[in-house]
Amino acid sequence: MGLQTTRERNTEKIIQFSVYMENKAGRLLDLVRLLTSGGVDIVSFTILDSVDAAVIRLVVDDPESARSLLHEHHIAFNESTLVAVELPQSADDLRKLLATLLQAEINIYFSYPLITRPYGKAVLALRVEDDELASSVLIRNQFRVLSQKDISR
C-alpha cells in the first residue's frame, strides 16, 4: 500500500473506551457479553486493577454501537484516541518503531497489542501525547498506521 493511500485511509481515528467497573469476578465477562450481544466485537483490551475498581481499556470494531450500549446500561466510561501501527515481521521492528517516536520526541503513555491482525501482521495500539504528529512521523518512516475502518467489519 502506498504512502498516499495510507494517509487517505487514516482519517477515522481509533477509539479506545476506558470502562470503569468493580474489581469483581465475572465483570469482564459481563462486559464482553453485553457488547457481543449488541453485535460489537472486541479488537483489543487491557485491564488496570486496584483493590476496589478496575479500568478496562478496550478497542472495538463498532464504536458507535459500543457507546450506545454503555450509555444504555449506565456503565461509566470515557473515550480517547489511539494510534495503531502495524509491525512488519522483522524482530527489529519494535526497536525501529520506538526509535522513530523517540527521535520525534513523542511520549508513549501506554501500549497494548490488538487481538486481531487486520492485514496478517501484528498491530500495536499506542496512546501518545500527539496522535497527529505520531501518525505523520510513523507514515514518513514507512510504518502502516491503521484507522478505525481497518479494524472494523
Secondary structure in CASP SS format (residue, H / E / C, confidence):
PFRMAT SS
TARGET T0000
AUTHOR 0000-0000-0000
METHOD secondary structure of the structure
MODEL  1
M C 1.00
G C 1.00
L H 1.00
Q H 1.00
T H 1.00
T H 1.00
R H 1.00
E H 1.00
R H 1.00
N C 1.00
T C 1.00
E C 1.00
K C 1.00
I E 1.00
I E 1.00
Q E 1.00
F E 1.00
S E 1.00
V E 1.00
Y E 1.00
M E 1.00
E E 1.00
N C 1.00
K C 1.00
A C 1.00
G C 1.00
R H 1.00
L H 1.00
L H 1.00
D H 1.00
L H 1.00
V H 1.00
R H 1.00
L H 1.00
L H 1.00
T H 1.00
S H 1.00
G C 1.00
G C 1.00
V C 1.00
D C 1.00
I E 1.00
V E 1.00
S E 1.00
F E 1.00
T E 1.00
I E 1.00
L E 1.00
D E 1.00
S C 1.00
V C 1.00
D C 1.00
A E 1.00
A E 1.00
V E 1.00
I E 1.00
R E 1.00
L E 1.00
V E 1.00
V E 1.00
D C 1.00
D C 1.00
P H 1.00
E H 1.00
S H 1.00
A H 1.00
R H 1.00
S H 1.00
L H 1.00
L H 1.00
H H 1.00
E H 1.00
H C 1.00
H C 1.00
I C 1.00
A C 1.00
F E 1.00
N E 1.00
E E 1.00
S E 1.00
T E 1.00
L E 1.00
V E 1.00
A E 1.00
V E 1.00
E E 1.00
L E 1.00
P C 1.00
Q C 1.00
S C 1.00
A C 1.00
D C 1.00
D H 1.00
L H 1.00
R H 1.00
K H 1.00
L H 1.00
L H 1.00
A H 1.00
T H 1.00
L H 1.00
L H 1.00
Q H 1.00
A C 1.00
E C 1.00
I C 1.00
N C 1.00
I E 1.00
Y E 1.00
F E 1.00
S E 1.00
Y E 1.00
P E 1.00
L C 1.00
I C 1.00
T C 1.00
R C 1.00
P C 1.00
Y C 1.00
G C 1.00
K C 1.00
A E 1.00
V E 1.00
L E 1.00
A E 1.00
L E 1.00
R E 1.00
V E 1.00
E C 1.00
D C 1.00
D H 1.00
E H 1.00
L H 1.00
A H 1.00
S H 1.00
S H 1.00
V H 1.00
L H 1.00
I H 1.00
R H 1.00
N C 1.00
Q C 1.00
F C 1.00
R C 1.00
V E 1.00
L E 1.00
S C 1.00
Q H 1.00
K H 1.00
D H 1.00
I H 1.00
S C 1.00
R C 1.00
END
